[in-house]
């Protein structure tokens, strides 16, 4: 297997879809699909009619016909639902999710990776958020069934995942401890998954490489030494990257604009990563020919680039939003705001203010507070000792009733529904309310102007790769080493 020079960032929900990952992989680099909320993504694509038939083609290739038939029976609508009809809801994950939900989750991850790998022999990865814990085990299993080559995880400390990959490759039962607020050291809250329940013909599965997404060498050293299995490398993400960011190491304080203040301790020490002796890629502000050159000079294998790919033709963001963002970039008015409160995960989250966006204060204040997808809910220990779930983006009285603090709800947005709207899979409420989109990008969003130029308002994934490799010597262009 080859090490890539470019890792295309795994942007959720549905932004880094199979089309984008396939285009990057076919070009010889690491295409990455987002593994976030794929069960709901697949269910809504099927309810929209799967007009090109790709979802069903992948589903029919799945090795367990009973699961394929069940999901199609539950969600597929021939010709698609009426535009003003709501999507059928996917149940929320729990500590012990139903067999139907587990099956949908496995199949959804399989489908996305299967289609990303379809028609070429390039490498494909899938990106998961450590903070979204409940669907993780069946999600990884589904991706492995499709032959995924890399698993990437950030937004937390994924110490248990390498060992889980080892066990799943042998189709052995796995368990993962869940972070439960209010739990005591002797509490043992876990989710469990047994791949042996599924009649998979192959006795073993390929164990994908595992890349941890980190922001500090201290965390990388800890993961390298204390993880449950082998960590194969690191994506080292600077805080100017899009999506979720690690909080400042000194705690979150904000500047006059309300953005978190990062200091010298939050900068990347590339020499420390070199000393670790494991492959690493630099991310966040390196998405340019100059950034790639600097990364290679610093000893990195290459870079991870997200923002440049987020608005290309193959990404899942709706065409209208892409056009708006490209227009903002071309006229020099594109802005990126690091919102310390937006995400229920408690991690800062970058947003791009565009018309009708949930990042606009007036639109945010007028939204219906609802939590009907629930991927970013926080588990908490109830008085009876059982586990409950709450989200600061849900109705305030419901959150407080579950023991949450009202102050924690201030400024929280519904990333789940907002990001679904960004890729054209927005839910239609009985009230007629539709969650506005929420657009995220890195601070180096203006770099897109160097690709689109004055007379061009769209671009492809291939254009991004051509741009990135523009100033790198030929031997570095093809830096992909056999191990």
C-alpha positions in Angstrom: 0.0 0.0 0.0 1.2 3.5 -0.8 1.5 6.6 1.4 -0.1 9.5 -0.3 1.2 13.0 -0.7 -2.3 14.6 -0.5 -5.0 13.5 1.9 -8.3 15.0 0.9 -10.0 16.0 4.1 -13.0 14.0 5.3 -15.6 16.7 5.6 -19.1 16.0 7.0 -21.9 15.7 6.6 -21.8 14.4 3.1 -19.4 17.0 1.8 -16.7 14.5 1.3 -18.9 12.1 -0.5 -18.0 9.1 -2.6 -17.8 11.2 -5.8 -15.2 13.5 -4.3 -13.2 10.7 -2.8 -13.3 8.6 -5.9 -12.0 11.6 -8.0 -9.1 12.1 -5.7 -8.2 8.4 -5.4 -8.3 7.9 -9.2 -5.8 10.7 -9.4 -3.4 8.8 -7.2 -3.9 10.5 -3.8 -6.0 9.5 -0.7 -9.6 10.3 -1.3 -11.6 10.3 2.0 -15.3 10.0 2.6 -17.0 11.4 5.7 -18.3 8.7 8.0 -20.5 11.2 9.9 -24.3 10.5 9.9 -24.0 8.1 7.0 -27.0 6.1 8.1 -29.3 9.1 7.8 -27.5 10.2 4.6 -28.2 6.8 2.9 -31.8 6.7 4.2 -32.5 10.2 2.7 -30.8 9.4 -0.6 -33.0 6.3 -0.9 -36.1 8.4 -0.1 -35.1 10.9 -2.8 -35.4 8.0 -5.2 -31.8 7.1 -5.9 -32.4 8.3 -9.4 -29.0 7.3 -10.8 -29.3 3.8 -9.2 -25.9 4.0 -7.6 -27.1 3.4 -4.0 -29.0 0.3 -5.0 -26.1 -1.0 -7.1 -23.9 -0.8 -4.0 -26.6 -2.2 -1.8 -27.1 -5.2 -4.0 -23.4 -6.0 -3.8 -23.5 -6.2 0.1 -22.8 -9.7 1.3 -25.8 -10.0 3.6 -29.0 -10.0 1.5 -31.3 -9.8 4.5 -29.8 -6.4 5.5 -30.0 -5.1 2.0 -33.6 -6.1 1.6 -34.6 -4.6 5.0 -33.0 -1.2 4.3 -34.6 -0.9 0.8 -38.0 -2.0 2.2 -37.7 0.6 5.0 -36.4 3.6 3.1 -36.4 3.3 -0.7 -39.1 5.3 -2.5 -39.3 4.7 -6.3 -39.2 8.1 -8.1 -38.5 9.9 -4.8 -40.7 11.4 -2.2 -42.6 14.6 -2.8 -40.4 17.7 -2.2 -42.7 19.0 0.5 -43.0 15.6 2.3 -40.8 15.0 5.3 -38.1 12.3 5.3 -38.8 9.2 7.3 -36.7 9.5 10.5 -33.8 7.2 11.3 -33.9 6.3 15.0 -31.3 7.9 17.3 -28.4 5.7 18.4 -28.4 4.5 22.0 -26.2 2.4 24.2 -28.0 -0.6 22.8 -29.3 0.4 19.3 -31.8 -1.8 17.5 -30.7 -4.5 15.1 -32.4 -2.5 12.3 -30.4 0.6 13.1 -27.1 -1.3 13.4 -27.8 -2.9 10.0 -28.5 0.4 8.4 -25.3 1.9 9.8 -23.2 -1.0 8.6 -24.7 -0.9 5.1 -24.4 2.9 4.8 -20.7 2.9 5.6 -20.2 0.0 3.2 -22.1 1.8 0.4 -20.1 5.0 0.7 -16.7 3.2 0.6 -17.8 0.8 -2.1 -18.8 3.6 -4.4 -15.6 5.6 -3.6 -13.5 2.6 -4.6 -15.5 1.7 -7.6 -13.8 1.6 -11.0 -10.1 2.2 -9.9 -7.4 0.6 -7.8 -6.5 3.8 -5.8 -6.7 4.1 -2.0 -9.7 5.3 0.0 -10.1 6.4 3.6 -13.0 7.2 5.8 -13.1 9.9 8.5 -14.9 9.6 11.8 -15.4 12.1 14.7 -14.3 10.5 18.0 -17.0 12.6 19.7 -19.7 10.7 17.9 -19.3 7.5 19.8 -22.4 5.4 19.6 -22.4 4.4 15.8 -18.6 4.0 15.7 -18.2 0.2 15.9 -20.8 -0.8 13.3 -19.7 2.1 11.1 -16.1 0.9 11.0 -17.2 -2.7 10.3 -19.2 -1.6 7.3 -16.3 0.4 5.9 -14.0 -2.6 6.4 -16.4 -4.8 4.6 -16.0 -2.5 1.6 -12.2 -2.8 1.8 -11.4 0.7 3.2 -7.7 1.4 3.2 -7.4 4.1 5.9 -9.4 5.1 9.0 -8.9 8.7 10.2 -10.3 10.0 13.4 -10.1 13.4 15.2 -12.2 15.6 17.6 -11.2 13.5 20.6 -8.7 10.9 21.7 -9.2 7.7 19.8 -7.0 5.5 21.9 -9.2 2.4 21.7 -9.6 2.4 17.9 -6.4 0.7 16.7 -7.1 -2.4 18.8 -10.7 -2.4 17.7 -9.5 -2.5 14.1 -7.3 -5.5 14.9 -10.2 -7.4 16.4 -12.7 -6.5 13.7 -10.3 -7.7 11.0 -10.5 -11.1 12.7 -14.3 -10.7 13.1 -14.1 -10.8 16.8 -16.5 -9.1 19.3 -15.5 -5.5 20.3 -16.5 -3.0 22.9 -15.7 0.6 23.4 -16.0 2.7 26.6 -18.4 5.7 26.3 -17.7 9.1 27.8 -20.6 9.6 30.2 -20.8 13.0 32.0 -21.1 12.5 35.8 -19.8 8.9 35.7 -17.4 7.7 38.4 -14.0 6.0 37.9 -15.5 2.6 38.7 -18.4 3.0 36.2 -18.1 1.0 33.0 -20.4 2.3 30.3 -19.6 0.6 27.0 -21.1 -0.1 23.6 -20.6 -3.6 22.2 -20.6 -5.1 18.7 -20.3 -8.6 17.5 -19.5 -9.1 13.8 -20.1 -12.8 14.2 -23.8 -12.1 14.2 -23.5 -11.4 10.5 -22.9 -14.2 7.9 -19.9 -12.7 6.1 -18.3 -15.2 3.8 -14.7 -14.0 4.3 -13.0 -15.4 7.5 -10.9 -12.2 7.9 -11.0 -8.6 6.8 -8.2 -6.3 5.7 -7.1 -4.2 8.7 -7.0 -0.6 7.4 -4.2 1.8 8.4 -5.1 4.1 11.3 -4.3 7.9 11.2 -5.1 9.9 14.3 -5.9 13.6 13.7 -4.2 15.6 16.4 -3.1 19.1 17.2 -0.1 18.5 19.5 2.9 16.3 19.6 2.1 15.5 23.3 -1.2 13.8 22.2 0.5 12.1 19.4 3.2 10.6 21.7 0.5 9.4 24.1 -1.5 7.8 21.2 1.7 6.2 19.8 2.6 4.7 23.2 -0.7 4.0 24.9 -3.2 3.1 22.2 -4.7 -0.4 22.1 -3.0 -1.2 18.8 -0.8 0.3 16.1 -1.1 3.9 15.2 0.1 4.2 11.6 0.6 7.9 11.4 -0.9 11.4 12.2 -2.7 14.2 10.5 -1.4 17.3 12.4 -4.1 19.9 12.3 -3.5 23.6 12.9 -6.4 25.6 14.4 -7.0 27.5 11.2 -8.5 24.3 9.7 -12.2 24.1 9.0 -14.8 22.2 10.9 -14.1 21.3 14.5 -10.9 22.7 16.1 -9.1 21.6 19.3 -9.8 24.2 22.0 -6.9 26.5 22.9 -4.6 24.9 25.4 -4.9 27.6 27.9 -8.7 27.4 27.9 -11.2 29.3 25.8 -11.0 33.1 26.0 -12.2 35.2 23.2 -11.1 38.4 21.4 -13.2 41.4 20.6 -14.8 39.6 17.7 -15.8 36.6 19.9 -13.3 34.2 18.4 -11.1 31.9 20.6 -7.6 33.2 21.3 -4.9 30.8 20.3 -1.3 31.3 21.5 2.2 30.0 20.9 1.4 26.7 22.7 -1.2 25.9 20.0 1.4 26.1 17.2 2.6 22.9 15.6 6.1 21.6 16.6 7.0 19.7 13.4 10.4 18.6 14.9 8.6 16.7 17.6 6.6 14.9 15.1 9.7 14.0 13.1 11.3 12.5 16.2 8.3 10.2 16.7 9.4 8.4 13.6 5.9 7.9 12.2 4.4 9.3 9.0 2.6 12.6 9.4 0.7 15.1 7.2 0.2 18.8 8.0 -3.3 20.3 7.8 -4.8 23.7 8.4 -3.2 26.4 6.3 -1.1 24.1 4.2 -3.6 23.8 1.3 -1.4 25.6 -1.3 1.7 24.8 -3.4 3.8 26.8 -0.9 2.2 24.9 2.0 2.9 21.5 0.4 6.5 22.5 -0.2 6.9 23.6 3.4 5.4 20.4 4.7 7.7 18.2 2.7 10.7 20.3 3.9 9.6 19.8 7.5 9.7 16.1 7.1 6.0 15.5 6.5 4.7 12.9 4.0 2.5 15.7 2.6 -0.6 17.6 3.6 -4.3 17.2 4.2 -6.4 19.7 2.3 -10.1 20.2 3.0 -11.3 23.7 2.2 -10.1 23.6 -1.4 -12.0 20.4 -2.1 -15.1 21.4 -0.1 -16.3 23.8 -2.9 -15.2 21.8 -6.0 -17.7 20.3 -8.4 -17.5 16.8 -6.9 -18.2 17.7 -3.3 -21.7 17.3 -1.7 -22.4 20.9 -1.0 -25.3 22.2 -3.0 -24.4 24.0 -6.2 -26.1 27.2 -5.1 -24.0 27.4 -1.9 -20.8 26.7 -3.8 -21.6 29.5 -6.2 -22.2 31.9 -3.3 -19.0 31.0 -1.6 -16.9 31.3 -4.8 -18.5 34.7 -5.5 -17.5 35.9 -2.0 -14.0 34.6 -2.5 -13.6 36.3 -5.9 -14.8 39.7 -4.7 -12.7 39.5 -1.6 -15.5 39.4 1.0 -15.3 35.7 2.1 -15.0 35.5 5.9 -14.5 32.6 8.3 -15.5 32.9 11.9 -14.3 30.5 14.6 -17.5 30.1 16.7 -16.6 28.8 20.2 -20.3 27.9 21.0 -21.8 26.6 17.7 -21.1 22.9 18.3 -22.7 20.8 21.0 -19.4 18.9 21.1 -17.8 21.9 23.0 -15.1 22.1 20.4 -14.8 25.5 18.5 -16.4 25.2 15.0 -15.6 27.4 12.0 -18.5 28.9 10.0 -18.8 30.8 6.8 -21.4 33.6 7.0 -23.5 33.4 3.8 -27.0 34.5 3.1 -29.7 32.3 4.7 -27.0 30.6 6.8 -27.5 29.4 10.3 -24.4 31.3 11.2 -26.2 34.6 10.7 -27.4 35.8 14.2 -30.9 36.8 13.1 -31.6 33.5 11.4 -30.1 31.6 14.3 -32.4 33.3 16.8 -35.5 32.5 14.7 -34.7 28.8 14.4 -36.9 26.1 15.9 -34.8 24.5 18.6 -35.0 20.7 18.0 -32.8 17.7 18.4 -34.2 14.9 16.2 -31.0 13.5 14.8 -29.0 13.5 18.0 -25.5 12.5 16.8 -23.8 15.2 19.0 -25.8 14.5 22.1 -23.8 14.1 25.3 -24.3 11.0 27.4 -24.9 11.7 31.1 -25.4 9.5 34.2 -29.0 9.8 35.5 -29.9 9.6 39.1 -31.0 6.0 38.7 -27.6 5.1 37.4 -28.7 4.6 33.8 -27.4 6.6 30.9 -29.4 9.5 29.4 -28.7 11.9 26.5 -29.0 15.6 26.1 -27.9 18.3 23.6 -27.5 22.0 24.3 -29.0 22.6 20.8 -32.3 21.1 21.9 -35.2 23.1 23.5 -33.8 24.8 26.5 -36.4 23.5 29.0 -35.8 19.9 27.8 -32.0 20.3 28.3 -32.5 21.8 31.8 -35.0 19.1 32.8 -32.2 16.6 32.0 -29.9 18.3 34.4 -28.1 20.6 31.9 -27.3 24.2 32.7 -29.3 26.8 30.8 -26.1 28.8 30.1 -24.8 25.9 28.1 -27.6 26.3 25.5 -26.6 29.9 24.6 -25.3 30.2 21.1 -25.6 26.5 20.4 -26.6 25.6 16.9 -27.9 22.3 15.4 -24.9 21.1 13.4 -26.7 17.9 12.6 -29.6 19.5 10.7 -27.7 22.5 9.5 -25.0 20.4 7.8 -27.7 18.2 6.3 -29.2 21.3 4.7 -25.8 22.2 3.3 -25.8 19.1 1.2 -29.4 19.3 0.1 -30.8 16.7 2.5 -32.7 19.1 4.7 -35.7 17.9 6.7 -39.1 19.4 6.1 -41.1 20.0 9.3 -44.8 19.7 9.6 -44.7 23.4 10.6 -43.0 24.2 7.2 -39.8 25.1 9.0 -36.6 24.0 7.2 -33.2 24.2 9.1 -31.0 26.7 7.3 -27.6 25.4 6.1 -24.4 25.7 8.1 -21.3 26.1 6.0 -17.8 25.5 7.3 -14.3 26.2 5.9 -10.8 26.9 7.0 -9.3 30.3 7.5 -7.5 29.9 4.2 -10.7 29.9 2.2 -9.5 32.8 0.0 -6.9 30.4 -1.6 -9.7 29.2 -3.8 -9.4 32.5 -5.8 -6.1 31.2 -7.1 -7.9 28.2 -8.7 -11.1 29.8 -10.1 -9.5 32.9 -11.5 -11.4 35.9 -13.0 -13.4 34.1 -15.7 -14.2 30.8 -13.9 -16.8 30.2 -11.2 -16.4 26.5 -10.6 -13.5 23.9 -10.5 -12.9 20.2 -10.1 -11.0 18.0 -7.7 -8.4 17.5 -10.5 -8.0 21.3 -10.7 -7.2 21.3 -6.9 -4.5 18.6 -7.3 -3.0 20.3 -10.3 -2.9 23.6 -8.3 -1.3 21.9 -5.2 1.4 20.2 -7.2 2.2 23.2 -9.3 5.4 24.2 -7.6 6.7 20.9 -6.3 9.5 19.0 -8.1 8.5 16.0 -10.2 10.0 13.5 -7.8 8.1 15.1 -4.9 4.9 15.1 -6.9 4.9 11.3 -6.8 6.1 10.9 -3.2 4.3 7.6 -2.4 6.6 5.2 -0.7 6.2 1.4 -0.4 6.6 0.0 3.0 
